[in-house]
Amino acid sequence: MGKNVMRMTKWKPTGWALAAVAATAAVALAVPSAMAQRDPAYAAARAAGQIGEQPDGYLGFATTPTPAIRALVQDLNIKRKAAYTASAQSTGSTVEQFAFTSGCNLIAKTKPGEKYQTPGGAWKTRDASPPERDARCP
Amino acid sequence: MKRNKSGARRLAIDVRHVAVMIGAPTLMGALAGCVQIETPDKPIEINLNINIRQEVVYRLDGDAKKLIEQNSEIF
């Protein structure tokens, strides 16, 4: 209870920033683009809460994975790292910095029922309230 | 010429002996003065996050959003 109050107070000053983020997200969703779909196996594992978003920008296992899920996550994380590496180079940042910033966004984007990892390392199920993210996340 | 050659060799041997003479006590000293370090019972944790500062995260936020939107199949 006390923790929740703390969190609310913490978010207050960033209200405008959040609104801006929300607006950007809304525009992005409204504009139809040639967005590729997630692999059905990936979408299913996500929805089932077997895998989730980590603060470092990569996918992790919320429960002990099957070999198939492990392979799926490894493949996606390799692709993510390649994408982070390219973006890090073009923005003059490190892969870790870019991946972490992406992790902030990916945890914010999780849908209720999906899993994410808190800064403390615990796996949580996203609900309607804002996710527990690193203090450095925008 | 001949004397020069042997002279040079003797000098080389001397230098080597001097090196051994200097080296031996140094090594002995190093062994005698061994610093005992107790191994920690807990694993050493290095927090890599110190490299990620909030201002950097704010600067990269827009680009990160763009990357996620444009590669939605892997995110």
Backbone of each chain as ProteinMPNN parsed JSONL, in Angstrom:
{"seq_chain_A": "MGKNVMRMTKWKPTGWALAAVAATAAVALAVPSAMAQRDPAYAAARAAGQIGEQPDGYLGFATTPTPAIRALVQDLNIKRKAAYTASAQSTGSTVEQFAFTSGCNLIAKTKPGEKYQTPGGAWKTRDASPPERDARCP", "coords_chain_A": {"N_chain_A": [[0.852, -1.202, 0.0], [1.788, 1.267, 0.966], [3.867, 1.372, -0.752], [2.649, 1.615, -3.188], [1.584, 4.172, -3.042], [3.879, 5.64, -2.971], [4.831, 5.15, -5.504], [2.909, 6.345, -7.117], [3.31, 9.013, -6.479], [5.787, 9.3, -7.46], [5.414, 9.088, -10.177], [3.976, 11.327, -10.851], [5.441, 13.834, -11.563], [6.256, 13.213, -14.097], [4.128, 13.213, -15.691], [3.467, 14.702, -18.012], [5.407, 13.825, -19.768], [4.673, 11.183, -19.956], [2.202, 11.458, -21.148], [2.992, 12.438, -23.589], [4.387, 10.265, -24.556], [2.321, 8.434, -24.703], [0.755, 9.683, -26.626], [2.429, 9.566, -28.842], [2.558, 6.823, -29.175], [-0.088, 6.308, -29.763], [-0.389, 7.591, -32.226], [1.371, 6.106, -33.719], [0.071, 3.66, -33.703], [-2.238, 4.31, -35.021], [-1.435, 4.877, -37.57], [-1.426, 2.94, -40.338], [0.873, 0.464, -41.163], [3.345, -1.464, -42.926], [3.63, -3.673, -41.044], [5.257, -6.447, -39.838], [4.001, -9.568, -38.684], [4.061, -11.186, -35.47], [5.655, -14.306, -34.954], [3.528, -17.146, -34.725], [4.06, -19.066, -32.71], [5.701, -17.652, -31.001], [3.988, -15.557, -30.238], [2.09, -17.07, -28.893], [3.555, -18.189, -26.731], [4.229, -15.899, -25.38], [1.703, -14.872, -24.701], [0.884, -16.888, -23.038], [2.459, -16.477, -20.894], [4.869, -17.729, -20.573], [7.209, -16.735, -21.487], [8.833, -13.557, -21.226], [9.366, -9.939, -21.055], [12.526, -8.56, -20.364], [14.352, -6.204, -18.283], [16.674, -5.542, -19.638], [16.22, -5.437, -22.326], [15.904, -7.762, -23.687], [14.338, -10.979, -24.322], [13.128, -13.198, -21.807], [12.89, -16.18, -19.739], [10.066, -16.87, -17.987], [9.119, -19.112, -16.845], [10.408, -22.479, -16.609], [11.71, -23.264, -19.712], [10.523, -25.089, -22.627], [12.461, -27.05, -24.943], [11.859, -26.079, -27.497], [10.784, -23.548, -27.065], [12.935, -22.353, -25.846], [14.769, -22.285, -27.967], [13.401, -20.638, -29.716], [13.332, -18.19, -28.318], [16.057, -17.682, -28.086], [16.718, -17.276, -30.746], [15.159, -14.995, -31.356], [16.312, -13.178, -29.582], [18.875, -12.982, -30.597], [18.344, -11.743, -33.005], [17.257, -9.396, -32.037], [19.512, -8.336, -30.766], [21.12, -7.822, -32.947], [19.626, -5.826, -34.186], [19.67, -3.876, -32.175], [22.376, -3.361, -32.123], [22.863, -2.186, -34.631], [21.31, 0.137, -34.383], [22.53, 1.295, -32.19], [24.976, 1.958, -33.231], [24.26, 3.895, -35.136], [23.298, 5.861, -33.491], [25.317, 6.556, -31.877], [25.72, 5.251, -29.433], [26.076, 2.702, -26.87], [25.565, -0.836, -27.325], [24.361, -1.959, -25.1], [23.248, 0.271, -23.85], [21.362, 1.084, -25.755], [19.801, -1.196, -25.935], [18.817, -1.366, -23.346], [17.24, 0.974, -23.195], [15.342, 0.285, -25.07], [14.273, -1.874, -23.728], [12.973, -0.582, -21.615], [10.86, 0.564, -23.031], [9.682, -1.726, -24.133], [8.777, -3.115, -21.899], [6.964, -1.284, -20.962], [5.143, -1.493, -22.99], [4.002, -3.984, -22.658], [1.189, -6.144, -22.517], [-1.785, -6.537, -20.476], [-1.6, -9.494, -18.588], [0.644, -10.474, -19.803], [4.115, -11.317, -19.191], [6.709, -9.652, -17.337], [9.976, -8.614, -16.292], [10.989, -7.336, -13.192], [13.056, -4.548, -12.004], [14.347, -5.678, -9.852], [14.551, -8.303, -10.537], [12.47, -10.094, -10.335], [9.746, -11.943, -11.752], [6.862, -10.604, -13.072], [3.338, -10.385, -13.603], [1.805, -8.473, -15.991], [-0.573, -6.03, -15.223], [-3.4, -3.811, -15.113], [-2.231, -1.578, -14.026], [0.64, 0.712, -14.107], [3.721, -0.789, -15.205], [6.395, -2.12, -13.132], [9.251, -0.474, -13.38], [12.726, 0.273, -14.206], [14.275, 3.013, -12.559], [15.463, 4.755, -14.266], [14.102, 4.699, -16.604], [12.277, 6.408, -19.166]], "CA_chain_A": [[0.0, 0.0, 0.0], [2.705, 2.411, 1.05], [4.698, 1.327, -1.945], [1.837, 2.136, -4.287], [1.49, 5.623, -2.879], [5.209, 6.127, -3.376], [4.916, 5.041, -6.956], [2.028, 7.365, -7.68], [3.976, 10.301, -6.297], [6.957, 9.277, -8.327], [5.01, 9.269, -11.571], [3.338, 12.624, -11.059], [6.179, 14.852, -12.325], [6.489, 12.797, -15.479], [2.808, 13.124, -16.327], [3.537, 15.236, -19.379], [6.243, 12.915, -20.555], [3.855, 9.989, -20.208], [1.18, 11.847, -22.114], [3.684, 12.541, -24.879], [4.679, 8.881, -24.953], [1.035, 7.85, -25.068], [0.346, 10.302, -27.883], [3.298, 9.009, -29.885], [2.139, 5.44, -29.363], [-1.401, 6.344, -30.4], [-0.165, 7.95, -33.626], [2.027, 4.951, -34.329], [-0.924, 2.61, -33.891], [-3.252, 4.775, -35.95], [-0.898, 4.849, -38.927], [-1.206, 1.558, -40.766], [2.159, 0.274, -41.836], [3.599, -2.849, -43.337], [4.239, -4.305, -39.891], [5.244, -7.915, -39.885], [3.36, -10.175, -37.519], [4.872, -12.085, -34.646], [5.528, -15.748, -35.204], [2.452, -17.641, -33.857], [4.614, -19.754, -31.537], [6.18, -16.582, -30.126], [2.798, -14.893, -29.702], [1.445, -17.989, -27.95], [4.397, -18.295, -25.536], [4.093, -14.6, -24.709], [0.36, -14.789, -24.128], [0.786, -17.894, -21.975], [3.298, -16.06, -19.777], [6.056, -18.583, -20.454], [8.346, -15.843, -21.719], [8.488, -12.168, -20.97], [10.351, -8.895, -21.34], [13.501, -8.258, -19.316], [14.755, -4.782, -18.328], [17.839, -5.325, -20.498], [15.819, -5.348, -23.731], [15.829, -9.095, -24.288], [13.295, -11.856, -23.8], [13.593, -14.167, -20.828], [11.957, -17.257, -19.409], [9.397, -16.716, -16.697], [9.056, -20.485, -16.325], [11.396, -23.328, -17.295], [11.222, -23.394, -21.092], [10.692, -26.305, -23.421], [13.551, -26.805, -25.906], [11.36, -25.286, -28.624], [10.66, -22.147, -26.618], [14.303, -21.863, -25.634], [15.338, -22.002, -29.288], [12.657, -19.493, -30.242], [13.784, -16.993, -27.603], [17.457, -17.433, -28.458], [16.691, -16.735, -32.104], [14.65, -13.623, -31.293], [17.282, -12.336, -28.889], [19.993, -12.736, -31.528], [17.845, -10.742, -33.953], [17.155, -8.135, -31.295], [20.856, -7.802, -30.549], [21.578, -7.276, -34.231], [18.897, -4.573, -34.384], [20.2, -2.916, -31.197], [23.742, -3.022, -32.515], [22.771, -1.237, -35.747], [20.791, 1.402, -33.865], [23.536, 1.864, -31.293], [26.002, 2.568, -34.082], [23.748, 5.108, -35.776], [23.009, 6.888, -32.481], [26.528, 6.807, -31.088], [25.569, 4.72, -28.076], [26.512, 1.308, -26.782], [24.485, -1.811, -27.535], [23.68, -2.113, -23.807], [22.436, 1.469, -23.621], [20.221, 1.07, -26.659], [18.963, -2.338, -25.555], [18.152, -1.004, -22.092], [16.192, 1.946, -23.537], [14.295, -0.496, -25.73], [13.648, -2.662, -22.666], [12.033, 0.331, -20.931], [9.682, 0.684, -23.899], [9.036, -3.031, -24.32], [8.045, -3.433, -20.666], [5.813, -0.367, -20.94], [4.196, -1.949, -24.015], [3.413, -5.303, -22.372], [-0.268, -6.119, -22.35], [-2.205, -7.273, -19.272], [-1.475, -10.948, -18.711], [2.006, -10.81, -20.24], [5.116, -11.27, -18.122], [7.896, -8.783, -17.447], [10.87, -8.747, -15.144], [11.177, -6.068, -12.471], [14.492, -4.263, -11.829], [14.863, -6.589, -8.829], [14.734, -9.627, -11.122], [11.277, -10.933, -10.183], [8.814, -11.936, -12.884], [5.524, -10.14, -12.704], [2.339, -10.384, -14.667], [1.322, -7.113, -16.219], [-2.005, -5.777, -15.023], [-3.814, -2.509, -15.642], [-1.388, -0.521, -13.471], [1.934, 0.822, -14.806], [4.667, -1.832, -14.782], [7.505, -1.723, -12.264], [10.409, -0.354, -14.274], [13.93, 0.912, -13.688], [14.066, 4.448, -12.303], [16.013, 5.553, -15.381], [13.217, 4.628, -17.776], [11.545, 7.662, -19.38]], "C_chain_A": [[0.876, 1.235, 0.0], [3.547, 2.497, -0.212], [3.949, 1.932, -3.139], [1.758, 3.647, -4.251], [2.781, 6.26, -3.358], [5.295, 6.185, -4.904], [4.1, 6.128, -7.645], [2.717, 8.728, -7.632], [5.141, 10.415, -7.273], [6.573, 9.581, -9.787], [4.502, 10.663, -11.879], [4.162, 13.601, -11.903], [6.36, 14.482, -13.798], [5.162, 12.65, -16.243], [2.819, 13.568, -17.772], [4.327, 14.316, -20.302], [5.444, 11.668, -20.934], [2.803, 10.273, -21.265], [1.787, 11.904, -23.522], [3.963, 11.15, -25.44], [3.396, 8.219, -25.457], [0.571, 8.375, -26.423], [1.139, 9.712, -29.052], [2.859, 7.582, -30.225], [0.812, 5.387, -30.116], [-1.259, 6.635, -31.892], [0.414, 6.744, -34.364], [1.015, 3.846, -34.623], [-1.936, 2.999, -34.959], [-2.764, 4.68, -37.396], [-0.681, 3.407, -39.353], [0.113, 1.436, -41.516], [2.32, -1.203, -42.17], [4.303, -3.576, -42.202], [4.116, -5.821, -40.006], [4.647, -8.448, -38.595], [4.363, -11.014, -36.743], [4.626, -13.519, -35.088], [4.45, -16.298, -34.256], [2.956, -18.325, -32.583], [5.102, -18.731, -30.509], [4.996, -15.896, -29.457], [2.132, -15.763, -28.634], [2.225, -18.076, -26.639], [4.332, -17.017, -24.7], [2.77, -14.532, -23.963], [0.201, -15.747, -22.952], [1.654, -17.535, -20.767], [4.515, -16.945, -19.566], [7.323, -17.758, -20.64], [7.88, -14.407, -21.502], [9.634, -11.229, -21.259], [11.237, -8.637, -20.121], [13.881, -6.784, -19.394], [15.915, -4.51, -19.294], [17.504, -5.302, -21.993], [15.723, -6.687, -24.437], [14.697, -9.895, -23.647], [13.91, -12.827, -22.798], [12.508, -15.166, -20.518], [11.369, -17.036, -18.02], [9.214, -18.068, -16.021], [10.082, -21.305, -17.108], [10.897, -23.623, -18.713], [11.363, -24.805, -21.668], [11.843, -26.02, -24.393], [13.11, -25.907, -27.067], [11.273, -23.805, -28.254], [12.038, -21.535, -26.389], [14.933, -21.449, -26.966], [14.696, -20.752, -29.898], [13.171, -18.175, -29.63], [15.223, -16.648, -27.982], [17.527, -16.772, -29.836], [16.232, -15.274, -32.096], [15.66, -12.687, -30.624], [18.506, -12.039, -29.756], [19.577, -11.648, -32.523], [17.718, -9.381, -33.277], [18.536, -7.511, -31.125], [21.399, -7.18, -31.829], [20.921, -5.922, -34.487], [19.424, -3.496, -33.432], [21.588, -2.441, -31.609], [23.731, -1.978, -33.633], [22.314, 0.127, -35.252], [21.804, 2.084, -32.95], [24.611, 2.581, -32.109], [25.508, 3.885, -34.672], [23.446, 6.213, -34.767], [24.217, 7.198, -31.603], [26.394, 6.359, -29.643], [26.102, 3.297, -28.046], [25.293, 0.402, -26.989], [23.664, -1.943, -26.242], [22.764, -0.92, -23.525], [21.189, 1.432, -24.492], [19.254, -0.058, -26.289], [18.168, -2.013, -24.29], [16.997, -0.036, -22.354], [15.024, 1.233, -24.213], [13.538, -1.326, -24.702], [12.63, -1.844, -21.883], [10.732, 0.388, -21.718], [8.927, -0.635, -24.014], [8.259, -3.453, -23.077], [6.805, -2.546, -20.569], [4.72, -0.847, -21.89], [3.552, -3.304, -23.705], [1.913, -5.142, -22.108], [-0.658, -6.889, -21.089], [-2.193, -8.778, -19.513], [-0.088, -11.375, -19.143], [2.985, -10.631, -19.072], [6.208, -10.241, -18.423], [8.711, -8.951, -16.184], [11.078, -7.376, -14.503], [12.683, -5.783, -12.362], [15.135, -5.202, -10.804], [15.044, -8.015, -9.321], [13.528, -10.546, -11.011], [10.405, -10.83, -11.433], [7.432, -11.55, -12.397], [4.61, -10.232, -13.905], [1.803, -8.969, -14.787], [-0.174, -7.055, -15.955], [-2.306, -4.367, -15.538], [-2.911, -1.369, -15.152], [-0.052, -0.438, -14.225], [2.91, -0.24, -14.315], [5.768, -1.252, -13.905], [8.765, -1.685, -13.125], [11.578, 0.317, -13.568], [13.68, 2.414, -13.573], [14.567, 5.315, -13.456], [15.133, 5.519, -16.624], [12.436, 5.931, -17.933], [10.06, 7.505, -19.049]], "O_chain_A": [[0.734, 2.125, -0.838], [3.89, 3.587, -0.671], [4.516, 2.645, -3.967], [1.851, 4.318, -5.279], [2.778, 7.277, -4.051], [5.774, 7.158, -5.486], [4.539, 6.743, -8.617], [2.709, 9.487, -8.601], [5.426, 11.478, -7.823], [7.312, 10.241, -10.518], [4.581, 11.13, -13.015], [3.639, 14.15, -12.873], [6.59, 15.351, -14.639], [5.108, 12.033, -17.307], [2.259, 12.907, -18.647], [3.954, 14.073, -21.45], [5.523, 11.17, -22.056], [2.544, 9.458, -22.15], [1.176, 11.476, -24.501], [3.797, 10.896, -26.633], [3.385, 7.542, -26.485], [0.064, 7.624, -27.257], [0.584, 9.403, -30.107], [2.796, 7.191, -31.391], [0.608, 4.541, -30.987], [-1.921, 6.01, -32.72], [0.001, 6.413, -35.475], [1.089, 3.181, -35.656], [-2.43, 2.153, -35.705], [-3.543, 4.441, -38.318], [0.166, 2.719, -38.784], [0.411, 2.236, -42.403], [1.536, -2.055, -41.751], [5.431, -4.044, -42.361], [3.043, -6.379, -40.233], [4.782, -7.833, -37.537], [5.366, -11.482, -37.28], [3.537, -13.881, -35.532], [4.457, -15.944, -33.077], [2.361, -18.183, -31.515], [4.936, -18.919, -29.303], [5.002, -15.68, -28.245], [1.671, -15.264, -27.608], [1.633, -18.043, -25.56], [4.375, -17.06, -23.471], [2.709, -14.192, -22.782], [-0.519, -15.46, -21.995], [1.596, -18.207, -19.737], [5.128, -16.915, -18.499], [8.362, -18.035, -20.042], [6.692, -14.098, -21.585], [10.723, -11.647, -21.651], [10.751, -8.512, -18.997], [13.75, -6.171, -20.453], [16.113, -3.371, -19.718], [18.397, -5.165, -22.829], [15.488, -6.744, -25.644], [14.176, -9.541, -22.59], [15.068, -13.225, -22.93], [11.367, -15.034, -20.961], [12.083, -17.02, -17.017], [9.16, -18.164, -14.795], [10.565, -20.867, -18.152], [9.805, -24.161, -18.897], [12.209, -25.592, -21.243], [12.162, -24.857, -24.638], [13.883, -25.083, -27.556], [11.645, -22.931, -29.037], [12.278, -20.367, -26.693], [15.552, -20.39, -27.069], [15.37, -19.926, -30.513], [13.406, -17.193, -30.334], [15.566, -15.482, -28.174], [18.295, -15.835, -30.055], [16.839, -14.421, -32.745], [15.838, -11.546, -31.051], [19.098, -10.965, -29.655], [20.358, -10.751, -32.841], [18.033, -8.349, -33.869], [18.71, -6.308, -31.315], [22.056, -6.139, -31.796], [21.573, -4.985, -34.946], [19.603, -2.345, -33.828], [21.928, -1.268, -31.459], [24.488, -1.009, -33.594], [22.862, 1.154, -35.653], [21.916, 3.31, -32.942], [25.089, 3.654, -31.738], [26.242, 4.873, -34.705], [23.348, 7.38, -35.145], [24.131, 8.016, -30.687], [26.9, 7.017, -28.734], [26.525, 2.756, -29.068], [24.148, 0.83, -26.843], [22.437, -2.028, -26.282], [21.651, -1.082, -23.025], [20.087, 1.715, -24.021], [18.036, 0.119, -26.328], [16.988, -2.348, -24.186], [15.908, -0.201, -21.806], [13.861, 1.544, -23.955], [12.318, -1.47, -24.785], [11.561, -2.341, -21.528], [9.644, 0.276, -21.154], [7.696, -0.665, -23.997], [7.204, -4.077, -23.186], [5.737, -2.994, -20.15], [3.532, -0.643, -21.643], [2.645, -3.728, -24.421], [1.456, -4.141, -21.555], [0.062, -7.799, -20.675], [-2.711, -9.265, -20.518], [0.323, -12.506, -18.886], [2.721, -9.904, -18.114], [6.573, -9.996, -19.573], [8.204, -9.373, -15.144], [11.313, -6.384, -15.193], [13.497, -6.675, -12.6], [16.331, -5.485, -10.883], [15.618, -8.848, -8.62], [13.552, -11.661, -11.533], [10.333, -9.786, -12.08], [6.912, -12.109, -11.432], [5.042, -10.167, -15.056], [1.4, -8.354, -13.8], [-0.936, -7.912, -16.403], [-1.533, -3.809, -16.317], [-2.834, -0.318, -15.789], [0.345, -1.39, -14.897], [2.923, -0.559, -13.126], [6.038, -0.051, -13.933], [9.279, -2.722, -13.544], [11.432, 0.857, -12.471], [12.965, 3.004, -14.384], [14.151, 6.464, -13.606], [15.395, 6.235, -17.59], [11.981, 6.499, -16.94], [9.296, 8.462, -19.173]]}, "seq_chain_B": "MKRNKSGARRLAIDVRHVAVMIGAPTLMGALAGCVQIETPDKPIEINLNINIRQEVVYRLDGDAKKLIEQNSEIF", "coords_chain_B": {"N_chain_B": [[90.462, -8.769, -32.694], [89.728, -11.445, -32.218], [89.998, -11.436, -29.488], [88.182, -9.564, -28.902], [85.8, -10.837, -29.526], [85.629, -13.012, -27.673], [85.653, -11.556, -25.392], [83.271, -10.213, -25.536], [81.55, -12.336, -25.275], [82.105, -13.175, -22.691], [81.216, -11.032, -21.318], [78.546, -11.195, -21.868], [77.856, -13.536, -20.515], [78.436, -12.768, -17.948], [76.52, -10.811, -17.55], [74.237, -12.335, -17.636], [74.603, -13.876, -15.369], [74.508, -11.961, -13.442], [71.917, -11.157, -13.735], [70.584, -13.455, -12.91], [71.435, -13.514, -10.302], [70.288, -11.207, -9.328], [67.67, -11.711, -9.855], [66.991, -14.064, -8.4], [66.955, -13.46, -5.508], [64.887, -11.604, -5.595], [62.73, -13.11, -6.433], [62.58, -14.89, -4.331], [61.992, -13.156, -2.318], [59.5, -12.289, -3.167], [58.014, -14.598, -2.897], [58.235, -15.066, -0.184], [56.975, -12.861, 0.873], [54.26, -13.269, 0.377], [50.975, -12.279, -0.269], [48.124, -13.004, 1.416], [44.988, -13.73, 0.228], [41.68, -13.945, 1.023], [39.181, -15.904, -0.386], [36.052, -14.672, -1.49], [32.911, -15.738, -0.137], [30.607, -15.247, -1.414], [29.35, -14.726, -4.759], [31.07, -12.444, -6.886], [29.575, -9.505, -7.734], [29.149, -7.511, -10.486], [27.952, -4.498, -11.289], [26.72, -3.693, -14.255], [25.093, -1.74, -15.049], [25.876, 0.789, -14.412], [26.899, 2.036, -16.544], [24.829, 2.993, -17.959], [23.203, 5.844, -18.189], [20.583, 8.015, -17.089], [20.115, 10.255, -18.707], [21.103, 9.416, -21.129], [19.363, 7.368, -21.752], [17.015, 8.809, -22.1], [17.706, 10.289, -24.334], [17.949, 8.315, -26.274], [15.447, 7.295, -26.464], [13.447, 7.942, -28.428], [14.517, 6.843, -30.787], [14.617, 4.197, -30.05], [11.923, 3.564, -29.809], [11.166, 3.823, -32.473], [12.66, 1.788, -33.667], [11.478, -0.475, -32.514], [8.885, -0.291, -33.505], [9.353, -0.583, -36.236], [10.361, -3.095, -36.449], [8.552, -5.054, -35.609], [8.074, -7.768, -35.6], [10.036, -9.059, -34.16], [9.796, -8.086, -31.652]], "CA_chain_B": [[89.203, -9.292, -33.235], [89.43, -12.658, -31.463], [89.86, -11.065, -28.087], [86.919, -8.823, -28.829], [84.673, -11.779, -29.567], [85.523, -13.719, -26.392], [85.331, -10.523, -24.405], [81.83, -9.952, -25.636], [80.845, -13.498, -24.723], [82.265, -13.162, -21.238], [80.342, -9.962, -20.828], [77.173, -11.713, -21.943], [77.684, -14.508, -19.423], [78.408, -12.0, -16.704], [75.211, -10.134, -17.463], [73.243, -13.35, -17.309], [74.784, -14.244, -13.966], [74.025, -10.84, -12.627], [70.46, -11.214, -13.817], [70.148, -14.559, -12.041], [71.711, -13.119, -8.919], [69.292, -10.206, -8.936], [66.35, -12.335, -9.967], [66.737, -15.055, -7.355], [66.459, -12.881, -4.246], [63.609, -10.931, -5.846], [61.717, -14.164, -6.467], [62.477, -15.377, -2.943], [61.294, -12.094, -1.577], [58.1, -12.275, -3.601], [57.365, -15.776, -2.322], [58.2, -14.907, 1.265], [56.019, -11.814, 1.214], [52.99, -13.577, -0.273], [49.792, -11.68, 0.342], [47.034, -13.979, 1.483], [43.663, -13.148, -0.043], [40.594, -14.901, 1.259], [38.186, -15.858, -1.462], [34.727, -14.365, -0.946], [31.964, -16.857, -0.236], [29.506, -14.838, -2.308], [29.882, -14.357, -6.072], [31.313, -11.01, -7.059], [28.601, -8.938, -8.671], [29.565, -6.24, -11.088], [26.751, -3.88, -11.838], [27.041, -3.084, -15.544], [24.147, -0.657, -15.306], [26.464, 2.098, -14.156], [27.218, 2.635, -17.84], [23.616, 3.504, -18.57], [22.722, 6.985, -17.427], [19.22, 8.388, -17.442], [20.099, 11.201, -19.835], [21.334, 8.625, -22.349], [18.107, 6.649, -22.004], [16.068, 9.802, -22.639], [18.15, 10.657, -25.683], [17.761, 7.195, -27.203], [14.064, 6.797, -26.379], [12.739, 8.067, -29.71], [15.081, 5.871, -31.728], [14.229, 2.859, -29.586], [10.508, 3.396, -30.192], [11.145, 3.653, -33.933], [13.191, 0.443, -33.955], [10.475, -1.466, -32.088], [7.767, -0.216, -34.46], [9.757, -1.039, -37.566], [10.748, -4.517, -36.407], [7.59, -5.58, -34.626], [8.041, -9.234, -35.575], [10.987, -9.605, -33.174], [9.565, -7.469, -30.334]], "C_chain_B": [[88.756, -10.487, -32.404], [89.158, -12.318, -29.997], [88.502, -10.355, -27.885], [85.733, -9.767, -28.69], [84.482, -12.464, -28.212], [85.152, -12.748, -25.277], [83.843, -10.257, -24.362], [81.054, -11.098, -25.005], [80.908, -13.485, -23.204], [81.312, -12.129, -20.625], [78.893, -10.454, -20.79], [76.896, -12.669, -20.807], [77.557, -13.767, -18.099], [77.033, -11.375, -16.494], [74.145, -11.131, -17.047], [73.337, -13.747, -15.831], [74.257, -13.179, -13.053], [72.505, -10.884, -12.585], [69.914, -12.291, -12.892], [70.31, -14.156, -10.591], [70.68, -12.097, -8.438], [67.917, -10.869, -8.861], [66.03, -13.267, -8.813], [66.237, -14.429, -6.048], [65.095, -12.203, -4.415], [62.481, -11.952, -5.781], [61.472, -14.687, -5.057], [61.657, -14.391, -2.121], [59.808, -12.097, -1.893], [57.348, -13.435, -2.963], [57.199, -15.62, -0.816], [57.109, -13.908, 1.656], [54.669, -12.016, 0.548], [51.823, -12.936, 0.469], [48.664, -12.698, 0.288], [45.698, -13.27, 1.244], [42.624, -14.23, 0.182], [39.575, -14.772, 0.145], [36.807, -15.571, -0.86], [33.78, -15.542, -1.123], [30.776, -16.517, -1.132], [30.097, -14.501, -3.675], [30.041, -12.832, -6.182], [30.344, -10.485, -8.11], [29.113, -7.608, -9.186], [28.335, -5.645, -11.763], [27.105, -3.12, -13.109], [26.153, -1.883, -15.833], [24.739, 0.726, -15.072], [26.803, 2.807, -15.459], [26.002, 3.273, -18.493], [23.08, 4.635, -17.698], [21.373, 7.416, -17.968], [19.173, 9.325, -18.644], [20.309, 10.481, -21.166], [20.051, 7.907, -22.749], [17.078, 7.601, -22.631], [16.426, 10.171, -24.071], [17.822, 9.564, -26.695], [16.305, 6.757, -27.318], [13.327, 6.83, -27.715], [13.205, 7.032, -30.717], [14.688, 4.448, -31.342], [12.779, 2.566, -29.985], [10.392, 3.086, -31.683], [11.594, 2.229, -34.3], [12.15, -0.631, -33.645], [9.3, -1.487, -33.075], [8.133, -0.861, -35.793], [10.149, -2.513, -37.603], [9.823, -5.283, -35.475], [7.577, -7.105, -34.568], [9.011, -9.821, -34.55], [10.773, -9.019, -31.777], [8.208, -7.839, -29.738]], "O_chain_B": [[87.616, -10.567, -31.946], [88.232, -12.834, -29.37], [87.81, -10.522, -26.881], [84.818, -9.561, -27.892], [83.381, -12.51, -27.664], [84.426, -13.093, -24.345], [83.244, -10.1, -23.298], [80.059, -10.896, -24.308], [79.919, -13.745, -22.519], [80.707, -12.34, -19.574], [78.135, -10.187, -19.857], [75.827, -12.626, -20.199], [76.713, -14.079, -17.258], [76.472, -11.412, -15.399], [73.273, -10.835, -16.23], [72.331, -13.927, -15.144], [73.639, -13.458, -12.025], [71.889, -10.675, -11.54], [68.926, -12.087, -12.187], [69.444, -14.416, -9.756], [70.258, -12.124, -7.282], [67.127, -10.627, -7.949], [64.91, -13.258, -8.302], [65.194, -14.834, -5.536], [64.261, -12.222, -3.509], [61.434, -11.718, -5.177], [60.334, -14.901, -4.64], [60.769, -14.757, -1.351], [58.968, -11.93, -1.009], [56.2, -13.289, -2.542], [56.172, -15.987, -0.245], [56.411, -14.097, 2.652], [54.001, -11.045, 0.192], [51.712, -13.048, 1.689], [48.307, -13.187, -0.784], [45.333, -12.339, 1.962], [42.695, -15.306, -0.411], [39.161, -13.671, -0.218], [36.436, -16.156, 0.158], [33.835, -16.254, -2.125], [30.033, -17.404, -1.553], [31.234, -14.035, -3.75], [29.249, -12.061, -5.642], [30.31, -10.975, -9.239], [29.46, -6.709, -8.42], [27.766, -6.227, -12.686], [27.709, -2.048, -13.059], [26.424, -1.104, -16.746], [24.159, 1.728, -15.491], [26.975, 4.025, -15.485], [26.131, 4.011, -19.471], [22.567, 4.4, -16.604], [21.058, 7.213, -19.14], [18.296, 9.204, -19.499], [19.766, 10.882, -22.195], [19.698, 7.845, -23.926], [16.369, 7.238, -23.57], [15.547, 10.344, -24.915], [17.461, 9.853, -27.836], [15.968, 5.94, -28.175], [12.663, 5.863, -28.09], [12.397, 6.419, -31.414], [14.456, 3.602, -32.205], [12.455, 1.469, -30.439], [9.63, 2.212, -32.098], [10.98, 1.564, -35.134], [11.965, -1.574, -34.415], [8.79, -2.549, -33.432], [7.338, -1.582, -36.394], [10.254, -3.105, -38.678], [10.278, -6.072, -34.647], [7.112, -7.677, -33.582], [8.831, -10.958, -34.114], [11.466, -9.391, -30.83], [7.875, -7.397, -28.638]]}, "name": "protein", "num_of_chains": 2, "seq": "MGKNVMRMTKWKPTGWALAAVAATAAVALAVPSAMAQRDPAYAAARAAGQIGEQPDGYLGFATTPTPAIRALVQDLNIKRKAAYTASAQSTGSTVEQFAFTSGCNLIAKTKPGEKYQTPGGAWKTRDASPPERDARCPMKRNKSGARRLAIDVRHVAVMIGAPTLMGALAGCVQIETPDKPIEINLNINIRQEVVYRLDGDAKKLIEQNSEIF"}
